[in-house]
Amino acid sequence: MNLRLTVAAAVATVLASIALYPLVDGGTWFWGGVGAAIVIAAVGAATRRRAIPAILCSLAALGAEFLYLNAVFAGRQSWAGLVPTGASAHQLQLLVHQALAEMANDPPPVPAERGITLVTVAGIGLVAVLADVLAVRLHRPALAGLPLLVLFCVPLTTAARPGPVGATLVFCAGMVGYLSLLSADGRHRLRLWGRLIHPWQDAADSGPDIRPLAAAGRRIGSAAVVLALALPLLVPGLKAHRLFPGSGNGKGSGQGAHRISFPQPLDLLNTDLTETRPVTVLSYRTNETLPPYLQVYVLGNLGTNQWTMGAPSQVSTLGNRLLPAPAGLAATTHTIPVREQVTLGANLANRGNVSYLPLPYPARQVKVSGAWKVDGGSLSVFSTTAHLAGLRYSVVADDVNPSPEQLRQAPAPPAAYGSYLYLPDAFRAKKLMHLAHHLTAGLTTAFGRAVALQRWFTAPGHFTYSIRGVSRSQNSSALEQFLFHTRTGYCQQFAFAMAVLARLVGIPSRVVVGYTQGTFSGDHTYQVKTSDAHAWPELYFAGAGWLRFEPTPPDTAGLPGQATATVPPYSTPDASVSASTNPGTSLAQQSNPNSVKSAGHGSKTGLDKLKKTAPGGTGGTAAAARRGAGPIGLAVVVLLAVLLIAPAATRIAGRRWRWWRARDDVSRAHVAWHELRNDLTDHRIPYRASESPRALSRRIAGSLSLAGAEREALDRIARSEERASYAVTPASSARLQADEALVRCALARRCARPARWSARLAPPSALIPVRAGLQHVLDVFSWMELVTTKARRRVPAAARQPGTA
């Protein structure tokens, strides 16, 4: 039985399980996983006391894990709180079903309910079983890294986004656990060879020097860690490591778009709508009195459980030319040109590998720095490499304002838009079908049916706007609960509901997540805050293309549910009859833009990767970006200057410190010899550690043709070192410091120019202490082994002393 390797496998599992922290709130799951690892390690150690087949050891560990889960999560239903019963098995099954349902509906981090904790602890326990069997029973610790890797991969399959510090700590913890497992196995194999040896032995202890062997192990481990971090940066097409944010599609054109990991805007929106402090996201100048909404994400695919983004179609590189023509928009449709100069907040941070620009739809031309691409289907502009913080860009777009009469006469949509009519069978339930046809009964045009649906949602008393206590589920059952029972929700529920009902009555629809136009702040400028985050449905009409509708009703205070939301004029034909002669005049434009107040919808953005790094940020203006650039630039210059002078300054300071500490002839002789060898290292003159002082001085003098005072100075340094090391009385050290300086100048004159400048600016000898320190750090496991071995040796010695019990 190898107790050391058993403990190392359990510790490696526990450290690797830390990678799950972005998925579950709290720490209950972690301590449950620690308990599972301890139980499995104990059972594994017990079964290995006899020659039992590996399959039986695995079954015993799995059985122990089941007993542990049964006692912790279904102890009340168990006999004596431990022995499983039918009731306890049923309880565990219910908890698992609840966990699966909650994880499917809630974005990470999910609340630490008992079911979710059960599933998490069970997963950690299963990994512990595999690691224990592979590393200890089968003696394959390298293969044991595969189940540990599973714990790292689970968060990558979700929308969890740990910060750089958290990702770094998780990686380091997993690395330490895995390397400790390999180290324990290495020491076990060394024990099988014979006498155990340590890399750091006392000077008086005789035995073989295995420092080269330890150094080789350090190099292999360090190279493996460096490759694990750097390989995603060097190979195009690999997803970047969490420590290094970047793109996952490498170089190339839009053909590589299928490798992009797209965001989950609804999960982000649901997570952040409960925040209460609005933060500025962007500001823009425009020529419009009331500009259109800002589109970020387009969700055109409806599945059984949620709306999702579709893969980009007709992807092209963004240039200065015009964007592709918007789908379905005829040249005869009335539009108003919109020009906007947008400045994103200076404290915005990329939180994924794809960034989207907030743009009015349909955008005609976008001028922005960086590498950006255009999705021809949705006219979304995205990038995998650009930085959002402080980004400035200009956009020319069309504010589409068709007349109600044009929309009434719109022909049926082309067959190509059949995917926007698709509904899973669950959404074709009788209750939903009956409601959709009841609301649109007697209406012969698609436009009339769309207006009727919007009017039903916004009519007073029908629905209540609230962001509290609303179900986050997006399936058909949640939709029926919203429409027929609670009738309470926020923009997401209303957008989903109208889009589904529109498809039921034959109108192509999709859901858009973005921002309203924001709040007017004077001088043709609008400010968009996180409280302006919004979701709305878009319906397709031939000749007009995709048109926005606004089904979100006012809140209980009478303000629009989304405080800055506005109803498009074409969607209220009865109220805009007087404005029909000028379709560009919107109903909302009849009011003063200054009167539009932000009522604190209370959303911190979950949209895009426009996540705030500081909750109290002031948003993005050009002036703020310029104010932040000065100190950062100065800090970079200072840092570079320090890095340039640090090696030479360290070398000079170290030389002076050693001479200052030398108080007698012996110490001065050793310092002079030490400085001479450092000077040789700095000037790239090789020497062997085994060379005696006299042999080294003779070889250096001959190779560099030293003569006269320089040769005499070199000989005095060598003789002083010999007498200080071997003679009874040392030589006089009065001239050694001057001799060492004279020899250093001679080395500089006779070496090549690159070596001379390297010795002045970046002397290699300054790194010798750093390398020695890194060797000790990388030998942390050998250091721990040495400490524990010495401690074990002292305990029996103390026990043997007289008078001890």
Summary of the structure (lengths in Angstrom):
residues: 805
radius of gyration: 36.1
end to end distance: 29.7
largest distance: 118.4
contacts: 2573
relative contact order: 0.08
helix: 51%
strand: 12%
